[in-house]
Amino acid sequence: MSDSTLTQDSSAPPGSRHVDAGDEGYSKDLKPRHVSMIAIGGAIGTGLFLGAGTRLAGAGPSLAIAYAVCGVFAFFVVRALGELVLYRPSSGAFVSYAREFMGEKGAYTAGWLYFLNWSTTTVADITAAATYAHFWSMFTSVPQWVLALIALAVVLTANLISVKYFGEMEFWFSIIKIGALVVFMLVGIWLLSTGHPVDGHTPGLSVISGHGGIFPHGVLPMLLMIQGVVFAYASVELCGVAAGETENPAKIMPKAINSIMWRVGIFYVGSVILLALLLPHTAYSAGESPFVTVFDKLGVPGAAGIMNLVVLTAALSSLNSGLYSTGRILRSMSLAGSAPKFTGVLSRSKVPYGGVLFTAAFGIAGVGLNYWMPGQAFELVLNLASVGVLGTWGMVMLCSLLFWHRSRRGLVERPAYQLPWAPYTQLVTLLFLVAVFVLMWGEGGLSRTTVALLPVIAAALVGGWFLVRRRVATLAGTGSPEPADG
């Protein structure tokens, strides 16, 4: 095919580029500092600030090992995406690459799995925001669903203004998150070096050895926590979406992506190690950020409140990023016929507001979940979001593998910035993702229920394809996507 919405002909000479209609119409207002902070901001969010409390309580200090292992595979995924971005920057990101290398069925599958990820993550983020707000006494009496609705309304309004405003918000959100983690780590290092007690415990290895060691409940709980840890890295692919709205991505993206690895090592693994050295794992709980727990136990006036404000910022940042990325992904799909037509509409400020509003509508369902199940809302959607994350990562690695295969046949040319050790890196990562599903089944409870829903999700994807395939075929036949500017 040679149309503008689908793949280029496989006989096209090396160096020629697939053209995706979903990339047209955007402004290039994201600056290098925006993309750099979006990259790190995507790797630091609700999964660390809130989810680490639950996982520390369940797995103990061994959680740091899970973060390190998952961090390596997260880096492989974003590095593979980075190679594709340098080959061809696209706001449709992996959906656009799936369209090029797997056809419209691949793009359809990649897009809706990504939507599953972020529509459920939206619920997790507004749930986290409401949970954080309850820390302050002035909000204690406000129902959780009301706070969740307020959080969604505020972030949705901000996201609809312009991409420049989004980038500026994410820049400062990330600055706040990074600054807070740096302060926490400096305080933690000071506590370790001085032996200052925290809630009656002297920080150090004795806190770990005196409460069951690195594996207080055995190795299995740490393995079973991996699916939740994968969710913590769910936003690393965001910088690939942002590449379509920035000037000179070839210069910006390698620096942003390469920095993710050491940031993961310092902020994720380092923070969890410090948390384990400062307090016993039994001191942490699902209802409170572990960082807030530490400052609260220290008894520093106002410190816990400030940290709670920071983690609230992290939740709002993640919510903002999710609305941004799904808006772009849905537009790419809409112009090819595999998503509702209204999700392809651009506003005068070049924002795909149809897709943004469509994702926000699922956030409204999350508000209802917070009304009916305020105590279980976060963990429930966390499991569903993990399926979307695993599916998205799998599609990225499949695209990378097919791209590598085409390069070996001389049909495309790999950029200088490459995923190392291909194709073994892709294959090992795909095996890891399959192993995570096995672990989810082994965990039982909500995780097993989620895995059991995979046939339902697959059936929904198949049924949806039959609903859209005629429109996809029509657009492919004309080669002219329907107008989508509002």
N, C-alpha and C positions, 0 to 999 in steps of 0.2 A: 504494500500500500504506500501511497505517496502523499496522503492528505495531511493536513496540519494538525489533526487531533490524535492520530494514531501513530504507529511506528513507521520509521523510515524503511525503505526497501532493504532487505538483507544483502543485496548486491551493491549497496551504496559504497563508494570508495572510502577508505580510511580517512578520518579527519572531518567527514561531513557530519552534520549535527541534526538529530531529531528536533523537530519544532513542535512545541506544545502550546496550543492556543491559550491554555490556562496561565501561561507566563506573561501574557500581554496585558497592558493597561495599568500595571503597578508603578508607583513612584519609587525612586531609588533613594529614599530618605534615611535609611539606616546607616549610621557612621561606623567606622572601625571600633570605636569604644562601645557602641551599642552591641555589636555582634560579639565582641569579646566577653562582655558581661552577660549577654544572653546565653553564651556557651557555658559559663560557670554557673549562672543562675539556674540553668536547666538541670545542672548536676547537683544542686543543693536546694532541696525543697521540703515538702510535707513529709516525705518518707523518712528523712533524717530527723527533722525537728519534732515530729510527733510519733511516727512509727517506731523509732528507735527505743522508746520507752517500753512498749509492749514486747519487743524482741529481746531487749536486755533482760527483762524479767523472766522470759521464757528460756533463753539460751545462755545467758550469762556472758562473760568476757569473750567466749568463742564467737560471738557475733562479729567481732572485728575480722575474723578469718573469712566469714561469709561475705562481708563488705569488700574485702580485698579480692576474693575470687570473682565475685560478680562485677567488681570494678574493672577487672582485666577484660572480661567479655564485653562490658559496656564500651570500653575503649576500642575494642576490635570493631564493634558495630559502628561507632561514630567515625572511626578511621576509614572504614569501608564506604560509608556515606560521603565522607570528605573527598575520597577519590572520585566518586561519581559527580559530586558537586563541581570539582575542578574540570572534569570532562565536559559537564554541561550544567551550569547553575539553573535551578528551577524552583519556583515557589511551590510547585506541586511535589517537590522532593521525590521520595521513594515511590509515590504514586505515578509520577511522570516517568521514572526510570522503569517501573514495572510495566508501564504502557509500552515503552520502547523495546524492552527485552522479553516480555511475556505476553504482550497484547492486552486488549481491553479487559479480558477476564482477570488477568493478573492485577491490573490497575484497580479494577472494581474491588477485588478481594483485599488488596493492600489498603485501599482507602477506607473501607468500612470496618476493617479490623482496627485501624488507627482511630476511627471515630468511636468504636467501642471503648478503646483505651481512654480517650479524653472525655467522652460523655460521662463515663463512670468516675473518672478522676475529678471532673467538675463537682460531682457529688461529694467525693472524698475531701476536696478542698474547702467547700462551703461548710461541710461538717466539722473539719478541723478548725476553721475560722470561728464557728459558733462555740466549739469546745474551748478554744483559747479565750474568747470573750467572757466566758463564765468564770474565768480566774478572778476577775474583778468583781467586787461585791455589788457595784452599781448595775451589773448585768445578770447577777445570779437569778433574779426572779423573772427575767425575760425568757420565754420559751426558746428552746434551741432552734426550732424551725423558723422563728421570727428572725433570729440573728443570722441564720443561714440565708434567708431571703434578702436581708439587707446587704450582706456581703456580695451576693450575686448581682443585685441591682447596681451597686456602686461600681464594681469591676466591669460589668457589661457596658455601662454608660461610658466609662473611660476608654474601653476598647474600641468603641464605635467612632471615636473622634478622628484619628488618623494614625498611620503607622509610625510617624515621627513621634507622636505622643506616646504610643505604645513603647517604642524604643527608649524614650527618655524615662518612662516609668520603670521599665525593666532594669535600666542602668542604675537608678537609685535604689530600687528594691535589692538588686544584687550587691550594691555597695553596703547596704544595711546588713544583709545576711553575712557577707564576708567579714565585715567589721565586727559583728557580734561574735562570730566563731573565733576570730583572732583574739578578741578580748577574753573569751571563755578559755581558750587554750593558754593564753598568757597567765590567767588567774590559776588555771589548773597546774601549770608548770611551777608557778610560785608556791602553791599549796604543797606540791610534791617535794620541792627543794627545801622548804622550811619545816615540813612535817606538821603544819597547822591542822588541827583536827576539824573534821567535817561531820557534824552530827554524832560526835563521840568516837569517830573512827579516824585513825591516823592514816593518811593517804599513802599508798605504796603497794607493793606486791603482797603485803600481808592481808590487804583487803580482799584480794583474789584468793590467796591460799587458805585464808581463814573461813571462806564461805564456799567451799566445794571446788576450788581451782578453776582452771580455764573452761572445763566442761562440767559444770555443777550437776547437770542432769543427763550427762552422756553426750555422745557425738550426734545422735539422731536428732535431737531438738534443733541443733545448729543447722543440720541439713534441711530440716523441714522449714526453717525460717527463710531459706533462700528465695522462695517465690515472693515473699514480702520485700526482701532486699532488692530483688530485681525491680520491683515497683519504685523503690527509692531512686533508681537511676532512669526512670521512665522518660525524662525530658531531655536526655542528652542529644536526641536527634533534632531538637528545635533549631539549632544553629544551621542545619541543612535547609530548613524551610526559610529561614531568614535570609539565606544567601541570595534568593531571588529578588530581594528588595534592597540590595546594597551595591554600591559601586565597587568595582575591582575585587570581586570575591576571590580571585586567584591569589591575591596577596594577603587578604585578610583571613581566609578560612584555615590555611595550614597552621598559622600561629594560634588561632582560637582553639582548634581541635587538639593540637599537641599539648596545650596547657591543661587539658582536661585530666590527663593521667596523673600529673603530680598534684593537681588540686584534689582529685579523688583520694590519693594517698594521704595527703595532709588533713583535709577537712573531714572526710568520712572515717577512714581507718584511724587517724590520729585522734579524732574527737571521741570515738567509741572506746579506744584504749584508755583515754583520760577519764571518761565516765566510769569505766570499770575499776580504775585505780583509786578514784575518789570516794566512791560509795559502793557497798555491796549490791549485787544485782537485784536483791530482794527489795531495795529501797525505791526502785523504779516501778512505774505502773502505766497502764494503758490510758488512763484519764488525764495524764499530765506530761508535758514535754520533759525529757530527762534533764535538759539544760536548766529549765525552771526549777526542777527538783533540787539540783545542786545549789543554786543560788538561794533558794528558799531555806535549805538546811544550813547554809552558811550564816543566815540571819543578817545579811547585809541589807540595810533599809532601802527599799525601792528597787533593789537589784533584780529580784524575781519578776517584778512588774515590768521592768524595762526589757528583760529577756523575753517575757511573754509577748510584749509588743513586737519584738523582732520576729518571733515565730509566727505571729499573726500576719506580719508582712510577708513571710515566706509562703503562707497559704494563699494570700491574695495574689502574690506574684505568680504562683503556679496556676491559679485560676485564670489570670490574665493571659498567660502563655498558652494555655489550652484553648481559649477562645480564639486567640490569634492564629494558631497553627491549624486548627480544624477549619477555620474560615477559608484559608488558602487551599487546603487539601480538597475541601468540598467544591470549591470553585473549579479546580482542575478536573474533578470528576464530572461536575455539572456540564461543562462545555464539551465533554465527550459523551454525555448522555447517561451516565451511570449514577447520577445524584439528582435530586429534585431541581427543576429548572431555576427556581427562585434563589437557590444557593449560589448560583453563578453571577448574581447581580453585584456590580460595583457601585459604591456611592460616589458622589462628586469628589470626595476626599480620597478616593482610590481604596476604600475599605470594602471587602466582600461581606457586606453586612448581612446578606441572606444566610450565609453559612454560619456566621457568628451567632445570629439569633436562633438558628436551628439547634446549635449546640446548647445555647442557654436554655432552650425549652426543656431539654433533658435535665438541666439543673433544677428546674421547677419541680420535676419529678423527685429530685433529691430532697427538695424542701419537704415534700410529702413524706419521704422516707424518714427524715428527721422528726417528723410529727409522730409517726407510728412506731418507729424503732430507734429512738434517740441513743440508746446504749449500744446498738449493734450496727448502726448505719455505716460507720467508717470501715470496720473489718469486712462487712458484706461487700461493699463496692470495691474495696481493695482487691479482693479475689477476682472479681469480674474485670477490673482494670488490668490485673496481671495477665489475664488471657490476651487482652488487646496488646499489651506491651510485648509479650512473647511472640504474638503473631506479627507485629510490626517489625521487630528485630529479625524474625525469620525471613520476612519478605525483603528486608534490606540486604541480608546476607545472600539470599537467592539471586537478587539483582546483581550483587557484586560478583557472584560466581558466574553468572551468565555473561556479564561484562568481560570478566577475565577470559572466559571461553571464546568469546567473539574476538578478543584481542589476539588470542593465539591463532585464530583463523585469518587474521589480517583485516578484519572488517571494521574494527575501531582501533584507536590508538590510546593507550593508557597514558595519563599525565605523569609527570615526574613524581608527584606526590601520590604514593601508592600504599595500599594495605600490604604490610609485610607478610611473607610466607604464604602467599596465595598459591594454590587454592586450599591448602591445609587449614588455614585460619578460618575460612568460611565453613568448612566441613566440621571442624571441632566445635565451632560456635553453634552450629545447627544441632549437633549431638548434645551439647550442653542444654539448649533450649528444650529438647525432647526430655532430657533427664529432669528438668524442672517440673514438667507436667507429671512425670512419674512420682516425684517427691510430693507434689500437691495431692495426688491420689493417696499416697501413703500417709499423709497428715490426717486424713479423715475430716469429719465435720464439714464446715463451709467450703474448705478447699476441695474435698472430694466431690461435694455437690457441684462445685464450679466445673471440675473436669467432666463430670457426668453430663453437664450441659453442652459440652462441645458438639455432640451430634445435633442438638437443637440449633446451636449457632451456625453450624455448617448447613443445616436444612434451610435456615433463614437466608443465608447467603445465596444458596442455590435458587430458592424461590424468588428472591429479589432480582437475581440475574434474569430470570425469565420475564420479569415485569419490565426491565429496562432494555433488554437486548434489542428490541425493535428500534427504539430511539437511538441506541448506540450505532446500530447498523445504518440507520438513515443518515446520521451525521457523518459516519465514515464514508458513506457513498457519495455525499455531496462535497465533502472536504471543506465545508464552510460552517463553522459553529454558529449557533444562534447568537444574536447580539445579547450582551449581558451587562451593558452599562446603564446605570440608573441616573 
